[in-house]
Amino acid sequence: MNVFESLKSSGVELNSVVYNTVLDACVECSKLEKAEAWMEQMKKDGISDVVSYNTLIKAHLQAGHMSKARALVEEMRVAQLQPNCITFNEIVNATVSSSDRRVRGEVWKVIQEMQAAGVKPNQVTCSILLKNLNGSSPESDINQTMQLINNMEEQLDEVLLSSVVEACVRIGKPDLLNTKLRQLMSGDIKVNGSHTFGSLIKAYGHARDMTSVWRCWKEMRTRHIKPTSITVGCMIEAVVSNGDPDGAWHLIQELGEDPHCKGILNAVIYCSVLKGFTREKNASRVWAVYEEMQKRNIDLSIVTYNTLLDCCARCCRMDGVPDILADMKKANIKPNIITYSTMLKGHCQVGDLSAAFKLVKEMREEAGLVPDEIMYNSLLDGCAQSSLVDEGLRVLKEMEEAGVKPSNFTLSVLVKLMSRARRVDQAFELVGLSVIGSGSSYQPHFFVVCLVKRCIFAGTYGHTN
């Protein structure tokens, strides 16, 4: 303000640019009251314009003052100033970003108001709408957004292309994803950015179109567009998720030999391959990847170690756990609840319940963590597999005392536990006839109990209730 007063006293002509600069400075410094006062001065001096209003509208929206922002739009019209794309895009962004579901539902009224004012939605408008689409978005919002993009007069650029395919992946509708990919790639868009290639690779991976995944990758490499770690991550994940961890592993090794790319390989990229081999229970490959990560001095994370432990659990090779825990200790990485849950699952799967219970005790005493529902379910399932009914009931009691509510899966395990001990009455007592439903996950085990004890009438009664 002192600079402005100095300019004013020196006789320099003060135009709207200077006034708007002061207004913007007030907003940037979070001085909203001063910004409002300055706006009043601008109106008094007849110097306020569309830029002034847009600056103050943005400030009110950032402060959560939607009604004040909307009032300013009306004030613009009274002052015969036409709201422009920036005006409406700010309101659209605030509307879709609101925590209030009712406010978010007003977005298409804003779009209609925008169009009625003769302002056509542009690429920014579409990008704002796209970034808020996900698997729980209403079908009407998805369709209207896609239609808006189709009707847009501006040429689709690669930034919006990337936003479209990423939104389609988040929405989780394979048919829509395939349709949009065909539409987009039949146009004249030339992709030049590594980020956009990454988005396309991710999208084609979700669409199970590996031919197009490799086509995009090869085009990017042929044109000497250097991939980022995110692009490589998208590529590796696409290859792994489509059932080819060996192909992904081979690609990582190729990139590791490329002096321009070896620096972008990180733990996240390697972990995708680790998880792929773990799902296949290919322990030898998992250890080979782990050894290369160590050799290349990749910064290992808790996710890396938890994946290695998951491999031990899936492959019933719990003898490998101590070495992994020792490596974690050397790396100063503390086990988390997932670490313990994974080890617990492994012990239960191999029938070593004493080690499982010992692990829970260690977790409480050394890490200060408490079991969650997943861990209790693993313990119960382990007891059921080993027919340790009394131990299982103690776990259930402890679970209830800890305030952890049993899920449908918990009840299914309990019924399995009781059925193996032929304690049908306790199964009825634990589950309760009132919770038996035709859609419940524990219904099959409940009928096993009934058949074991030939309680057909009780089984039928449970089903009908």
C-alpha positions in Angstrom: 0.0 0.0 0.0 2.9 2.4 0.7 4.2 1.8 -2.8 0.8 2.6 -4.2 0.5 5.8 -2.2 4.0 6.8 -3.4 3.0 6.2 -7.0 -0.2 8.2 -6.5 1.6 11.2 -4.9 4.2 11.2 -7.7 1.5 11.9 -10.3 2.0 8.6 -12.1 -1.2 7.5 -14.0 -2.7 4.7 -12.0 -4.6 2.2 -14.2 -6.6 -1.0 -13.5 -3.4 -3.1 -13.6 -1.9 -1.2 -10.7 -5.1 -1.4 -8.7 -5.5 -5.1 -9.4 -1.9 -5.7 -8.3 -2.7 -4.3 -4.9 -5.9 -6.3 -4.7 -4.0 -9.5 -5.6 -1.4 -8.7 -3.0 -4.1 -8.4 -0.3 -5.5 -11.8 -1.4 -2.1 -13.5 -1.5 -1.4 -12.3 2.0 -4.8 -13.7 3.2 -6.0 -10.2 4.1 -9.6 -10.7 2.9 -11.0 -7.8 4.8 -8.4 -5.4 3.3 -9.1 -6.9 -0.2 -12.8 -6.2 0.2 -12.1 -2.6 1.4 -9.7 -2.1 -1.6 -12.4 -3.4 -3.9 -14.8 -0.8 -2.6 -12.2 1.9 -3.3 -11.7 0.5 -6.8 -15.5 0.7 -7.5 -15.6 4.2 -6.1 -12.7 5.2 -8.4 -14.5 3.5 -11.3 -11.5 1.3 -11.9 -12.9 -2.2 -11.1 -13.0 -4.7 -13.9 -13.6 -8.4 -14.6 -10.1 -9.2 -13.3 -10.8 -7.5 -10.1 -14.0 -9.4 -9.5 -12.4 -12.7 -10.4 -9.6 -12.1 -7.9 -12.0 -11.4 -5.1 -14.3 -14.3 -6.1 -11.4 -16.7 -5.9 -10.5 -15.4 -2.5 -14.0 -15.9 -1.2 -14.1 -19.4 -2.6 -10.8 -20.3 -1.0 -12.2 -19.1 2.3 -15.3 -21.2 1.8 -17.6 -18.2 1.2 -19.6 -19.6 -1.7 -22.6 -17.3 -1.1 -20.4 -14.2 -1.2 -18.7 -15.4 -4.4 -22.0 -15.9 -6.0 -23.2 -12.5 -4.9 -20.1 -11.0 -6.6 -21.1 -12.7 -9.9 -24.5 -11.0 -9.7 -22.8 -7.7 -8.9 -20.7 -8.1 -12.0 -23.8 -8.4 -14.1 -25.4 -5.3 -12.5 -22.2 -3.5 -13.3 -22.5 -4.7 -16.9 -19.3 -6.7 -16.6 -19.5 -10.1 -18.3 -18.4 -13.1 -16.2 -15.9 -15.1 -18.2 -14.5 -18.6 -18.3 -12.2 -17.9 -15.3 -15.1 -16.7 -13.3 -17.2 -19.8 -13.9 -14.2 -22.3 -13.7 -13.4 -21.0 -10.2 -17.0 -21.6 -9.1 -17.1 -25.0 -10.8 -13.9 -26.0 -9.0 -15.2 -24.9 -5.6 -18.5 -26.6 -6.2 -17.1 -30.0 -7.0 -14.5 -29.8 -4.3 -17.0 -29.0 -1.6 -17.3 -31.4 1.4 -21.1 -30.8 1.3 -22.7 -33.3 -1.0 -25.6 -31.0 -1.7 -23.2 -28.3 -2.9 -21.4 -30.8 -5.2 -24.8 -31.7 -6.7 -25.2 -28.1 -7.9 -22.3 -28.3 -10.4 -24.5 -28.9 -13.4 -26.6 -25.9 -12.6 -23.4 -23.9 -12.6 -22.5 -25.3 -16.0 -26.0 -24.5 -17.3 -25.6 -20.9 -16.0 -22.2 -20.7 -17.7 -23.7 -21.7 -21.0 -26.7 -19.5 -20.6 -24.3 -16.5 -20.1 -22.7 -17.4 -23.5 -19.5 -18.7 -21.9 -18.5 -22.0 -23.4 -16.9 -24.6 -21.1 -13.2 -25.1 -22.1 -10.5 -27.6 -21.4 -10.0 -26.2 -17.9 -13.7 -26.7 -17.1 -13.5 -30.3 -18.4 -10.3 -31.1 -16.5 -11.9 -29.8 -13.2 -15.0 -32.1 -13.8 -12.8 -35.0 -14.7 -10.5 -34.9 -11.7 -13.5 -35.4 -9.4 -14.9 -38.5 -11.2 -14.4 -41.8 -9.5 -16.1 -45.2 -9.1 -18.9 -43.8 -6.9 -19.7 -40.9 -9.2 -23.3 -41.0 -10.5 -23.8 -42.2 -14.0 -25.4 -38.9 -15.0 -22.2 -37.0 -13.9 -20.0 -39.3 -16.0 -22.2 -39.1 -19.1 -22.6 -35.3 -18.9 -18.9 -34.8 -18.4 -18.0 -37.0 -21.4 -20.7 -35.3 -23.5 -19.2 -31.9 -22.6 -15.8 -33.0 -23.8 -17.3 -34.3 -27.1 -19.0 -31.0 -27.7 -16.1 -28.8 -26.8 -15.0 -26.6 -29.6 -11.3 -26.4 -28.5 -8.9 -29.0 -29.9 -8.3 -31.7 -27.4 -4.7 -31.4 -26.2 -2.6 -34.1 -24.5 -3.1 -32.7 -21.0 -6.9 -33.1 -21.3 -6.3 -36.5 -23.0 -4.3 -37.6 -20.0 -7.1 -36.4 -17.7 -9.8 -38.3 -19.6 -8.0 -41.6 -19.6 -7.0 -41.3 -15.9 -10.7 -40.5 -15.0 -11.9 -43.5 -17.0 -9.4 -45.7 -15.0 -10.7 -44.3 -11.7 -14.3 -44.8 -12.7 -13.6 -48.5 -13.2 -15.9 -49.1 -16.2 -13.9 -51.1 -18.8 -16.4 -50.5 -21.6 -16.3 -46.8 -21.1 -12.5 -46.9 -21.0 -12.2 -48.9 -24.2 -14.7 -46.6 -26.0 -12.9 -43.4 -24.9 -9.4 -44.9 -25.8 -10.7 -45.7 -29.3 -12.2 -42.2 -29.7 -9.2 -40.4 -28.4 -6.6 -42.3 -30.4 -8.5 -42.0 -33.7 -8.0 -38.2 -33.5 -5.0 -36.1 -34.5 -3.5 -35.7 -31.0 0.3 -36.2 -31.0 1.6 -37.3 -27.7 4.9 -35.7 -26.7 5.0 -35.9 -22.9 6.2 -38.8 -20.8 3.3 -38.2 -18.3 0.7 -38.6 -21.0 2.4 -41.8 -22.3 2.2 -43.0 -18.7 -1.5 -42.3 -18.5 -2.2 -44.1 -21.7 -0.1 -47.1 -20.7 -2.0 -47.3 -17.4 -5.3 -47.0 -19.2 -4.5 -49.7 -21.7 -3.2 -51.9 -18.9 -6.6 -51.6 -17.1 -8.3 -52.4 -20.4 -6.2 -55.6 -20.7 -4.8 -54.3 -24.1 -1.2 -55.3 -23.8 -0.6 -54.8 -27.5 -1.4 -51.1 -27.1 0.6 -50.9 -23.8 3.8 -52.1 -25.6 3.0 -49.9 -28.7 2.9 -46.8 -26.5 6.1 -47.8 -24.7 8.0 -48.6 -27.9 6.8 -45.3 -29.5 8.0 -43.3 -26.5 11.4 -45.0 -26.5 11.8 -44.8 -30.3 11.2 -41.0 -30.2 13.8 -40.7 -27.4 11.3 -39.3 -24.9 12.8 -40.0 -21.5 10.4 -41.8 -19.2 10.0 -40.5 -15.6 9.8 -42.9 -12.6 6.0 -42.5 -12.8 5.9 -43.5 -16.4 8.1 -46.6 -15.7 5.9 -47.4 -12.7 2.8 -47.3 -14.9 4.5 -49.6 -17.5 5.8 -52.1 -14.9 2.4 -52.3 -13.1 0.5 -52.7 -16.4 2.8 -55.7 -17.4 2.6 -57.3 -13.9 -1.1 -56.9 -13.5 -1.7 -58.5 -16.8 0.1 -61.7 -15.6 3.7 -61.2 -16.9 6.0 -60.4 -14.0 8.8 -62.0 -15.9 8.3 -59.5 -18.7 8.3 -56.6 -16.2 11.4 -58.0 -14.5 13.2 -58.2 -17.9 12.2 -54.6 -18.7 13.6 -53.3 -15.3 16.9 -55.1 -16.1 17.0 -53.4 -19.5 16.4 -50.0 -18.0 19.0 -50.7 -15.4 21.6 -51.1 -18.1 20.5 -47.8 -19.8 22.7 -44.9 -18.4 19.8 -42.5 -19.1 17.2 -44.5 -17.2 18.8 -46.5 -14.4 18.6 -43.5 -12.0 14.8 -43.4 -12.2 14.3 -47.0 -10.9 13.0 -46.9 -7.3 11.5 -49.1 -4.7 7.9 -48.6 -5.9 8.8 -49.9 -9.4 10.6 -52.9 -8.0 7.8 -53.6 -5.5 5.3 -54.1 -8.4 7.5 -57.0 -9.7 7.9 -58.3 -6.1 4.2 -58.4 -5.6 3.7 -60.1 -9.0 6.1 -62.9 -8.2 4.7 -63.2 -4.7 1.2 -63.7 -6.1 2.6 -66.5 -8.3 4.4 -67.9 -5.2 7.7 -67.7 -7.1 10.0 -67.4 -4.1 13.2 -67.8 -6.1 12.3 -64.8 -8.3 11.3 -62.7 -5.3 14.7 -63.2 -3.7 16.5 -62.5 -7.0 14.6 -59.1 -7.3 15.4 -58.4 -3.6 19.1 -59.1 -4.1 19.2 -56.8 -7.1 17.5 -54.0 -5.1 20.2 -54.3 -2.5 22.9 -54.5 -5.1 21.7 -51.3 -6.8 21.3 -49.5 -3.4 17.6 -48.9 -3.9 16.0 -47.2 -0.8 13.9 -50.0 0.6 10.6 -49.1 2.3 8.3 -50.9 4.7 6.2 -51.9 1.7 9.2 -53.8 0.3 9.7 -55.8 3.5 6.0 -56.5 4.0 5.9 -57.9 0.4 8.9 -60.2 1.2 7.1 -61.4 4.3 3.9 -62.0 2.3 6.0 -64.2 0.0 7.2 -66.2 3.0 3.6 -66.6 4.2 2.1 -67.6 0.8 4.9 -70.0 0.1 4.8 -71.5 3.7 8.4 -70.6 4.1 8.3 -68.9 7.5 11.9 -69.9 8.1 12.9 -66.9 5.9 11.2 -64.4 8.3 14.1 -63.9 10.7 16.5 -62.8 8.0 14.0 -60.3 6.6 13.4 -58.8 10.1 17.1 -58.6 10.6 17.4 -56.6 7.4 14.6 -54.3 8.5 16.4 -53.6 11.7 19.6 -52.8 9.9 17.6 -50.4 7.7 16.0 -48.8 10.8 12.6 -49.6 9.5 10.1 -50.5 12.2 7.4 -53.2 11.7 3.9 -51.9 11.4 0.5 -53.6 11.8 0.6 -55.0 8.3 4.0 -56.5 9.0 2.7 -58.3 12.0 -0.6 -59.3 10.3 1.3 -60.8 7.4 3.6 -62.9 9.7 0.6 -63.9 11.7 -1.2 -65.2 8.6 1.9 -67.2 7.7 2.2 -68.9 11.1 -1.5 -69.7 11.1 -1.4 -71.1 7.5 1.4 -73.5 8.5 -0.4 -74.5 11.7 2.1 -73.0 14.0 -0.4 -71.4 16.5 2.1 -71.2 19.3 4.3 -68.9 17.2 1.2 -66.9 16.2 0.1 -66.2 19.8 3.7 -65.5 20.7 3.9 -62.9 17.9 0.8 -61.1 19.1 2.3 -60.9 22.5 5.6 -59.5 21.1 3.7 -57.0 19.0 1.9 -55.6 22.0 5.0 -55.5 24.3 7.6 -54.3 21.8 5.7 -52.3 19.2 2.9 -51.1 21.3 0.4 -52.2 18.6 -2.9 -53.9 19.2 -4.5 -56.6 16.9 -7.1 -55.4 14.4 -10.0 -57.4 12.9 -7.8 -59.0 10.2 -5.4 -60.3 12.8 -8.1 -61.7 15.0 -9.7 -63.4 12.0 -6.3 -65.0 11.1 -6.0 -66.3 14.6 -9.5 -67.7 14.6 -9.0 -69.3 11.2 -5.8 -70.8 12.5 -7.6 -72.2 15.5 -10.3 -73.6 13.2 -7.8 -75.3 10.9 -6.1 -76.9 13.9 -9.4 -77.7 15.7 -8.3 -75.6 18.7 -11.8 -74.7 19.9 -11.1 -73.5 23.4 -8.2 -71.3 22.1 -10.5 -69.9 19.4 -13.2 -69.0 21.9 -10.5 -67.2 24.0 -9.6 -65.2 20.9 -13.2 -64.3 20.4 -13.6 -63.2 24.0 -10.4 -61.1 23.7 -11.7 -59.6 20.4 -15.0 -58.6 22.0 -13.2 -57.1 25.1 -11.0 -55.1 22.8 -14.1 -53.6 21.2 -13.4 -55.2 17.7 -16.7 -56.1 16.1 -16.9 -59.5 14.4 -17.6 -59.3 10.6 -19.4 -61.8 8.5 -16.1 -63.5 7.8 -15.4 -63.7 11.6 -18.8 -65.5 12.0 -18.1 -67.8 9.1 -14.8 -68.9 10.8 -16.5 -69.4 14.1 -19.2 -71.6 12.6 -16.4 -73.6 10.9 -14.6 -73.9 14.2 -17.7 -75.2 16.0 -18.6 -77.5 13.1 -15.3 -79.3 13.3 -15.8 -79.8 17.1 -19.4 -80.9 16.5 -20.6 -78.2 18.9 -23.8 -77.3 17.0 -25.5 -75.7 19.9 -22.6 -73.3 20.5 -22.6 -72.5 16.8 -26.3 -71.4 17.0 -25.5 -69.4 20.2 -22.5 -67.7 18.7 -24.0 -66.8 15.4 -27.6 -66.3 16.4 -30.5 -67.3 14.2 -31.5 -63.7 13.7 -28.3 -62.8 11.8 -28.5 -65.7 9.3 -29.3 -64.3 5.9 -29.3 -65.7 2.4 -26.7 -63.2 1.4 -24.3 -63.8 4.3 -20.8 -65.2 3.8 -21.1 -67.6 6.7 -24.3 -69.3 5.5 -22.5 -72.3 3.8 -20.6 -73.1 7.1 -23.8 -72.8 9.0 -25.4 -75.5 6.9 -22.4 -77.7 7.3 -23.0 -77.6 11.1 -26.7 -78.5 10.5 -25.8 -81.4 8.2 -23.1 -82.7 10.5 -25.7 -83.0 13.3 -28.6 -83.7 10.9 -30.4 -80.6 12.1 -32.1 -80.0 8.8 -35.1 -78.3 10.4 -32.8 -75.8 12.2 -30.9 -75.2 9.0 -34.0 -74.4 7.0 -35.3 -72.2 9.8 -32.0 -70.3 9.8 -32.2 -69.8 6.0 -35.7 -68.5 6.1 -34.9 -66.0 8.8 
